[in-house]
Amino acid sequence: MIKVCFFADLRERLGCADMLVEHFSGENIAQLKDFIVKQHPQWEKIFLEKKLLIAVNHAMANNNSAIVAGDEVAFFPPVTGG
């Protein structure tokens, strides 16, 4: 099982703060995104956004980052400051 978290306005746009992904047999973030979109096709446009940031177990990651059962994956919009 992989815990997936959504932060900031992404959480509001998806209407979901987090989810548990079971029966995932993929190996990386790109495959996880595809798996999630198959379950929630209405989220496809959001998951295709190039500016979407990703973290695995609190470390920055990308679509090619490996994941395994027990990992926590977070998706969030770019952070701005000032």
Backbone atoms as SQL, in Angstrom:
CREATE TABLE atoms (id INTEGER PRIMARY KEY, chain TEXT, resi INTEGER, resn TEXT, atom TEXT, x REAL, y REAL, z REAL);
INSERT INTO atoms VALUES
  (1, 'A', 1, 'MET', 'N', 0.846, -1.174, 0.000),
  (2, 'A', 1, 'MET', 'CA', 0.000, 0.000, 0.000),
  (3, 'A', 1, 'MET', 'C', 0.893, 1.239, 0.000),
  (4, 'A', 2, 'ILE', 'N', 0.464, 2.247, -0.738),
  (5, 'A', 2, 'ILE', 'CA', 1.177, 3.518, -0.816),
  (6, 'A', 2, 'ILE', 'C', 0.214, 4.617, -0.388),
  (7, 'A', 3, 'LYS', 'N', 0.679, 5.477, 0.517),
  (8, 'A', 3, 'LYS', 'CA', -0.137, 6.613, 0.937),
  (9, 'A', 3, 'LYS', 'C', 0.173, 7.771, 0.004),
  (10, 'A', 4, 'VAL', 'N', -0.879, 8.360, -0.572),
  (11, 'A', 4, 'VAL', 'CA', -0.729, 9.489, -1.479),
  (12, 'A', 4, 'VAL', 'C', -1.415, 10.692, -0.850),
  (13, 'A', 5, 'CYS', 'N', -0.677, 11.804, -0.771),
  (14, 'A', 5, 'CYS', 'CA', -1.200, 13.037, -0.164),
  (15, 'A', 5, 'CYS', 'C', -1.240, 14.147, -1.203),
  (16, 'A', 6, 'PHE', 'N', -2.241, 14.999, -1.081),
  (17, 'A', 6, 'PHE', 'CA', -2.397, 16.144, -1.969),
  (18, 'A', 6, 'PHE', 'C', -2.425, 17.405, -1.110),
  (19, 'A', 7, 'PHE', 'N', -1.635, 18.418, -1.480),
  (20, 'A', 7, 'PHE', 'CA', -1.513, 19.611, -0.656),
  (21, 'A', 7, 'PHE', 'C', -1.939, 20.882, -1.387),
  (22, 'A', 8, 'ALA', 'N', -2.243, 21.892, -0.578),
  (23, 'A', 8, 'ALA', 'CA', -2.580, 23.249, -1.027),
  (24, 'A', 8, 'ALA', 'C', -3.782, 23.234, -1.970),
  (25, 'A', 9, 'ASP', 'N', -3.742, 24.057, -3.022),
  (26, 'A', 9, 'ASP', 'CA', -4.915, 24.143, -3.902),
  (27, 'A', 9, 'ASP', 'C', -5.144, 22.851, -4.681),
  (28, 'A', 10, 'LEU', 'N', -4.133, 22.018, -4.783),
  (29, 'A', 10, 'LEU', 'CA', -4.308, 20.724, -5.441),
  (30, 'A', 10, 'LEU', 'C', -5.332, 19.883, -4.684),
  (31, 'A', 11, 'ARG', 'N', -5.252, 19.906, -3.371),
  (32, 'A', 11, 'ARG', 'CA', -6.215, 19.186, -2.529),
  (33, 'A', 11, 'ARG', 'C', -7.631, 19.691, -2.801),
  (34, 'A', 12, 'GLU', 'N', -7.779, 20.989, -2.926),
  (35, 'A', 12, 'GLU', 'CA', -9.100, 21.567, -3.172),
  (36, 'A', 12, 'GLU', 'C', -9.605, 21.233, -4.573),
  (37, 'A', 13, 'ARG', 'N', -8.729, 21.286, -5.562),
  (38, 'A', 13, 'ARG', 'CA', -9.128, 20.988, -6.943),
  (39, 'A', 13, 'ARG', 'C', -9.540, 19.536, -7.114),
  (40, 'A', 14, 'LEU', 'N', -8.872, 18.629, -6.391),
  (41, 'A', 14, 'LEU', 'CA', -9.204, 17.210, -6.481),
  (42, 'A', 14, 'LEU', 'C', -10.339, 16.819, -5.544),
  (43, 'A', 15, 'GLY', 'N', -10.561, 17.634, -4.510),
  (44, 'A', 15, 'GLY', 'CA', -11.571, 17.297, -3.518),
  (45, 'A', 15, 'GLY', 'C', -11.137, 16.136, -2.645),
  (46, 'A', 16, 'CYS', 'N', -9.813, 16.018, -2.458),
  (47, 'A', 16, 'CYS', 'CA', -9.275, 14.874, -1.730),
  (48, 'A', 16, 'CYS', 'C', -7.957, 15.284, -1.074),
  (49, 'A', 17, 'ALA', 'N', -7.792, 14.993, 0.208),
  (50, 'A', 17, 'ALA', 'CA', -6.556, 15.317, 0.908),
  (51, 'A', 17, 'ALA', 'C', -5.532, 14.190, 0.819),
  (52, 'A', 18, 'ASP', 'N', -6.012, 12.958, 0.875),
  (53, 'A', 18, 'ASP', 'CA', -5.101, 11.823, 0.773),
  (54, 'A', 18, 'ASP', 'C', -5.868, 10.564, 0.404),
  (55, 'A', 19, 'MET', 'N', -5.122, 9.557, 0.006),
  (56, 'A', 19, 'MET', 'CA', -5.733, 8.287, -0.359),
  (57, 'A', 19, 'MET', 'C', -4.712, 7.167, -0.160),
  (58, 'A', 20, 'LEU', 'N', -5.200, 5.972, 0.041),
  (59, 'A', 20, 'LEU', 'CA', -4.344, 4.799, 0.120),
  (60, 'A', 20, 'LEU', 'C', -4.492, 4.030, -1.182),
  (61, 'A', 21, 'VAL', 'N', -3.370, 3.752, -1.813),
  (62, 'A', 21, 'VAL', 'CA', -3.373, 3.033, -3.083),
  (63, 'A', 21, 'VAL', 'C', -2.942, 1.600, -2.812),
  (64, 'A', 22, 'GLU', 'N', -3.865, 0.697, -3.056),
  (65, 'A', 22, 'GLU', 'CA', -3.591, -0.725, -2.861),
  (66, 'A', 22, 'GLU', 'C', -3.504, -1.413, -4.220),
  (67, 'A', 23, 'HIS', 'N', -2.869, -2.545, -4.245),
  (68, 'A', 23, 'HIS', 'CA', -2.768, -3.374, -5.455),
  (69, 'A', 23, 'HIS', 'C', -2.028, -2.667, -6.584),
  (70, 'A', 24, 'PHE', 'N', -1.096, -1.792, -6.235),
  (71, 'A', 24, 'PHE', 'CA', -0.283, -1.108, -7.234),
  (72, 'A', 24, 'PHE', 'C', 0.941, -1.971, -7.515),
  (73, 'A', 25, 'SER', 'N', 1.138, -2.317, -8.782),
  (74, 'A', 25, 'SER', 'CA', 2.267, -3.182, -9.128),
  (75, 'A', 25, 'SER', 'C', 3.338, -2.451, -9.933),
  (76, 'A', 26, 'GLY', 'N', 3.210, -1.143, -10.051),
  (77, 'A', 26, 'GLY', 'CA', 4.196, -0.359, -10.790),
  (78, 'A', 26, 'GLY', 'C', 5.465, -0.132, -9.990),
  (79, 'A', 27, 'GLU', 'N', 6.383, 0.602, -10.605),
  (80, 'A', 27, 'GLU', 'CA', 7.688, 0.813, -9.984),
  (81, 'A', 27, 'GLU', 'C', 8.060, 2.272, -9.782),
  (82, 'A', 28, 'ASN', 'N', 7.320, 3.195, -10.420),
  (83, 'A', 28, 'ASN', 'CA', 7.736, 4.594, -10.306),
  (84, 'A', 28, 'ASN', 'C', 6.526, 5.534, -10.233),
  (85, 'A', 29, 'ILE', 'N', 6.823, 6.809, -10.057),
  (86, 'A', 29, 'ILE', 'CA', 5.779, 7.823, -9.900),
  (87, 'A', 29, 'ILE', 'C', 4.900, 7.924, -11.154),
  (88, 'A', 30, 'ALA', 'N', 5.488, 7.882, -12.330),
  (89, 'A', 30, 'ALA', 'CA', 4.701, 7.978, -13.567),
  (90, 'A', 30, 'ALA', 'C', 3.660, 6.863, -13.623),
  (91, 'A', 31, 'GLN', 'N', 4.048, 5.669, -13.255),
  (92, 'A', 31, 'GLN', 'CA', 3.108, 4.540, -13.265),
  (93, 'A', 31, 'GLN', 'C', 2.042, 4.709, -12.183),
  (94, 'A', 32, 'LEU', 'N', 2.433, 5.279, -11.039),
  (95, 'A', 32, 'LEU', 'CA', 1.457, 5.542, -9.981),
  (96, 'A', 32, 'LEU', 'C', 0.426, 6.567, -10.456),
  (97, 'A', 33, 'LYS', 'N', 0.884, 7.614, -11.126),
  (98, 'A', 33, 'LYS', 'CA', -0.043, 8.623, -11.651),
  (99, 'A', 33, 'LYS', 'C', -1.021, 7.991, -12.634),
  (100, 'A', 34, 'ASP', 'N', -0.529, 7.138, -13.515),
  (101, 'A', 34, 'ASP', 'CA', -1.413, 6.446, -14.467),
  (102, 'A', 34, 'ASP', 'C', -2.437, 5.582, -13.735),
  (103, 'A', 35, 'PHE', 'N', -1.990, 4.886, -12.695),
  (104, 'A', 35, 'PHE', 'CA', -2.861, 4.015, -11.904),
  (105, 'A', 35, 'PHE', 'C', -3.978, 4.835, -11.252),
  (106, 'A', 36, 'ILE', 'N', -3.612, 5.983, -10.685),
  (107, 'A', 36, 'ILE', 'CA', -4.590, 6.845, -10.014),
  (108, 'A', 36, 'ILE', 'C', -5.589, 7.413, -11.031),
  (109, 'A', 37, 'VAL', 'N', -5.096, 7.839, -12.181),
  (110, 'A', 37, 'VAL', 'CA', -5.970, 8.422, -13.205),
  (111, 'A', 37, 'VAL', 'C', -6.955, 7.383, -13.744),
  (112, 'A', 38, 'LYS', 'N', -6.551, 6.135, -13.801),
  (113, 'A', 38, 'LYS', 'CA', -7.480, 5.089, -14.241),
  (114, 'A', 38, 'LYS', 'C', -8.654, 4.967, -13.268),
  (115, 'A', 39, 'GLN', 'N', -8.391, 5.199, -11.980),
  (116, 'A', 39, 'GLN', 'CA', -9.446, 5.143, -10.971),
  (117, 'A', 39, 'GLN', 'C', -10.250, 6.446, -10.915),
  (118, 'A', 40, 'HIS', 'N', -9.608, 7.555, -11.282),
  (119, 'A', 40, 'HIS', 'CA', -10.229, 8.890, -11.217),
  (120, 'A', 40, 'HIS', 'C', -9.941, 9.634, -12.523),
  (121, 'A', 41, 'PRO', 'N', -10.583, 9.257, -13.616),
  (122, 'A', 41, 'PRO', 'CA', -10.284, 9.875, -14.917),
  (123, 'A', 41, 'PRO', 'C', -10.457, 11.396, -14.941),
  (124, 'A', 42, 'GLN', 'N', -11.283, 11.925, -14.091),
  (125, 'A', 42, 'GLN', 'CA', -11.505, 13.371, -14.048),
  (126, 'A', 42, 'GLN', 'C', -10.264, 14.117, -13.543),
  (127, 'A', 43, 'TRP', 'N', -9.289, 13.425, -12.977),
  (128, 'A', 43, 'TRP', 'CA', -8.064, 14.035, -12.461),
  (129, 'A', 43, 'TRP', 'C', -6.949, 14.077, -13.499),
  (130, 'A', 44, 'GLU', 'N', -7.172, 13.518, -14.669),
  (131, 'A', 44, 'GLU', 'CA', -6.091, 13.385, -15.664),
  (132, 'A', 44, 'GLU', 'C', -5.440, 14.723, -15.994),
  (133, 'A', 45, 'LYS', 'N', -6.232, 15.750, -16.256),
  (134, 'A', 45, 'LYS', 'CA', -5.676, 17.054, -16.630),
  (135, 'A', 45, 'LYS', 'C', -4.742, 17.582, -15.539),
  (136, 'A', 46, 'ILE', 'N', -5.121, 17.413, -14.293),
  (137, 'A', 46, 'ILE', 'CA', -4.306, 17.898, -13.185),
  (138, 'A', 46, 'ILE', 'C', -2.987, 17.126, -13.098),
  (139, 'A', 47, 'PHE', 'N', -3.034, 15.821, -13.287),
  (140, 'A', 47, 'PHE', 'CA', -1.821, 15.016, -13.193),
  (141, 'A', 47, 'PHE', 'C', -0.890, 15.211, -14.386),
  (142, 'A', 48, 'LEU', 'N', -1.378, 15.783, -15.469),
  (143, 'A', 48, 'LEU', 'CA', -0.530, 16.047, -16.627),
  (144, 'A', 48, 'LEU', 'C', 0.195, 17.386, -16.529),
  (145, 'A', 49, 'GLU', 'N', -0.153, 18.201, -15.541),
  (146, 'A', 49, 'GLU', 'CA', 0.483, 19.513, -15.392),
  (147, 'A', 49, 'GLU', 'C', 1.977, 19.351, -15.119),
  (148, 'A', 50, 'LYS', 'N', 2.789, 20.043, -15.901),
  (149, 'A', 50, 'LYS', 'CA', 4.238, 19.942, -15.769),
  (150, 'A', 50, 'LYS', 'C', 4.757, 20.593, -14.487),
  (151, 'A', 51, 'LYS', 'N', 4.014, 21.534, -13.958),
  (152, 'A', 51, 'LYS', 'CA', 4.472, 22.246, -12.770),
  (153, 'A', 51, 'LYS', 'C', 4.182, 21.497, -11.467),
  (154, 'A', 52, 'LEU', 'N', 3.538, 20.367, -11.523),
  (155, 'A', 52, 'LEU', 'CA', 3.194, 19.584, -10.340),
  (156, 'A', 52, 'LEU', 'C', 4.471, 19.053, -9.675),
  (157, 'A', 53, 'LEU', 'N', 4.642, 19.342, -8.395),
  (158, 'A', 53, 'LEU', 'CA', 5.807, 18.872, -7.650),
  (159, 'A', 53, 'LEU', 'C', 5.477, 17.576, -6.920),
  (160, 'A', 54, 'ILE', 'N', 6.515, 16.773, -6.687),
  (161, 'A', 54, 'ILE', 'CA', 6.340, 15.445, -6.106),
  (162, 'A', 54, 'ILE', 'C', 7.393, 15.232, -5.021),
  (163, 'A', 55, 'ALA', 'N', 6.995, 14.562, -3.950),
  (164, 'A', 55, 'ALA', 'CA', 7.939, 14.134, -2.912),
  (165, 'A', 55, 'ALA', 'C', 7.634, 12.683, -2.564),
  (166, 'A', 56, 'VAL', 'N', 8.681, 11.927, -2.318),
  (167, 'A', 56, 'VAL', 'CA', 8.547, 10.549, -1.848),
  (168, 'A', 56, 'VAL', 'C', 9.239, 10.469, -0.496),
  (169, 'A', 57, 'ASN', 'N', 8.478, 10.112, 0.522),
  (170, 'A', 57, 'ASN', 'CA', 9.003, 10.040, 1.885),
  (171, 'A', 57, 'ASN', 'C', 9.721, 11.337, 2.274),
  (172, 'A', 58, 'HIS', 'N', 9.106, 12.467, 1.934),
  (173, 'A', 58, 'HIS', 'CA', 9.552, 13.815, 2.284),
  (174, 'A', 58, 'HIS', 'C', 10.796, 14.275, 1.532),
  (175, 'A', 59, 'ALA', 'N', 11.201, 13.567, 0.473),
  (176, 'A', 59, 'ALA', 'CA', 12.325, 13.988, -0.364),
  (177, 'A', 59, 'ALA', 'C', 11.795, 14.295, -1.759),
  (178, 'A', 60, 'MET', 'N', 12.265, 15.385, -2.348),
  (179, 'A', 60, 'MET', 'CA', 11.816, 15.757, -3.688),
  (180, 'A', 60, 'MET', 'C', 12.069, 14.613, -4.656),
  (181, 'A', 61, 'ALA', 'N', 11.131, 14.436, -5.588),
  (182, 'A', 61, 'ALA', 'CA', 11.187, 13.319, -6.526),
  (183, 'A', 61, 'ALA', 'C', 10.702, 13.790, -7.893),
  (184, 'A', 62, 'ASN', 'N', 10.701, 12.871, -8.858),
  (185, 'A', 62, 'ASN', 'CA', 10.181, 13.164, -10.189),
  (186, 'A', 62, 'ASN', 'C', 9.456, 11.935, -10.715),
  (187, 'A', 63, 'ASN', 'N', 8.971, 12.013, -11.937),
  (188, 'A', 63, 'ASN', 'CA', 8.182, 10.916, -12.495),
  (189, 'A', 63, 'ASN', 'C', 8.943, 9.601, -12.586),
  (190, 'A', 64, 'ASN', 'N', 10.256, 9.656, -12.654),
  (191, 'A', 64, 'ASN', 'CA', 11.060, 8.442, -12.769),
  (192, 'A', 64, 'ASN', 'C', 11.489, 7.872, -11.424),
  (193, 'A', 65, 'SER', 'N', 11.158, 8.549, -10.340),
  (194, 'A', 65, 'SER', 'CA', 11.564, 8.088, -9.004),
  (195, 'A', 65, 'SER', 'C', 10.879, 6.773, -8.653),
  (196, 'A', 66, 'ALA', 'N', 11.672, 5.865, -8.120),
  (197, 'A', 66, 'ALA', 'CA', 11.158, 4.546, -7.731),
  (198, 'A', 66, 'ALA', 'C', 10.323, 4.656, -6.465),
  (199, 'A', 67, 'ILE', 'N', 9.299, 3.824, -6.383),
  (200, 'A', 67, 'ILE', 'CA', 8.475, 3.733, -5.182),
  (201, 'A', 67, 'ILE', 'C', 8.190, 2.270, -4.887),
  (202, 'A', 68, 'VAL', 'N', 7.976, 1.991, -3.600),
  (203, 'A', 68, 'VAL', 'CA', 7.649, 0.638, -3.156),
  (204, 'A', 68, 'VAL', 'C', 6.543, 0.721, -2.111),
  (205, 'A', 69, 'ALA', 'N', 5.941, -0.416, -1.824),
  (206, 'A', 69, 'ALA', 'CA', 4.893, -0.471, -0.805),
  (207, 'A', 69, 'ALA', 'C', 5.420, 0.126, 0.496),
  (208, 'A', 70, 'GLY', 'N', 4.573, 0.913, 1.151),
  (209, 'A', 70, 'GLY', 'CA', 4.946, 1.562, 2.400),
  (210, 'A', 70, 'GLY', 'C', 5.418, 2.994, 2.229),
  (211, 'A', 71, 'ASP', 'N', 5.684, 3.409, 0.993),
  (212, 'A', 71, 'ASP', 'CA', 6.123, 4.781, 0.742),
  (213, 'A', 71, 'ASP', 'C', 4.963, 5.751, 0.889),
  (214, 'A', 72, 'GLU', 'N', 5.318, 7.006, 1.138),
  (215, 'A', 72, 'GLU', 'CA', 4.354, 8.094, 1.142),
  (216, 'A', 72, 'GLU', 'C', 4.719, 9.024, -0.005),
  (217, 'A', 73, 'VAL', 'N', 3.772, 9.261, -0.893),
  (218, 'A', 73, 'VAL', 'CA', 3.990, 10.119, -2.051),
  (219, 'A', 73, 'VAL', 'C', 3.106, 11.355, -1.901),
  (220, 'A', 74, 'ALA', 'N', 3.711, 12.510, -2.071),
  (221, 'A', 74, 'ALA', 'CA', 2.967, 13.768, -1.957),
  (222, 'A', 74, 'ALA', 'C', 3.028, 14.526, -3.280),
  (223, 'A', 75, 'PHE', 'N', 1.886, 15.068, -3.669),
  (224, 'A', 75, 'PHE', 'CA', 1.797, 15.919, -4.860),
  (225, 'A', 75, 'PHE', 'C', 1.392, 17.313, -4.381),
  (226, 'A', 76, 'PHE', 'N', 2.044, 18.344, -4.933),
  (227, 'A', 76, 'PHE', 'CA', 1.717, 19.701, -4.515),
  (228, 'A', 76, 'PHE', 'C', 2.111, 20.690, -5.597),
  (229, 'A', 77, 'PRO', 'N', 1.455, 21.861, -5.586),
  (230, 'A', 77, 'PRO', 'CA', 1.784, 22.886, -6.582),
  (231, 'A', 77, 'PRO', 'C', 3.110, 23.545, -6.212),
  (232, 'A', 78, 'PRO', 'N', 3.705, 24.271, -7.157),
  (233, 'A', 78, 'PRO', 'CA', 4.950, 24.983, -6.837),
  (234, 'A', 78, 'PRO', 'C', 4.732, 25.949, -5.680),
  (235, 'A', 79, 'VAL', 'N', 5.740, 26.094, -4.878),
  (236, 'A', 79, 'VAL', 'CA', 5.663, 26.976, -3.722),
  (237, 'A', 79, 'VAL', 'C', 6.273, 28.321, -4.109),
  (238, 'A', 80, 'THR', 'N', 5.565, 29.370, -3.780),
  (239, 'A', 80, 'THR', 'CA', 6.098, 30.704, -4.055),
  (240, 'A', 80, 'THR', 'C', 6.248, 31.436, -2.732),
  (241, 'A', 81, 'GLY', 'N', 7.123, 32.353, -2.710),
  (242, 'A', 81, 'GLY', 'CA', 7.353, 33.116, -1.487),
  (243, 'A', 81, 'GLY', 'C', 7.609, 34.556, -1.813),
  (244, 'A', 82, 'GLY', 'N', 7.771, 35.323, -0.782),
  (245, 'A', 82, 'GLY', 'CA', 8.071, 36.717, -1.052),
  (246, 'A', 82, 'GLY', 'C', 7.859, 37.569, 0.139);
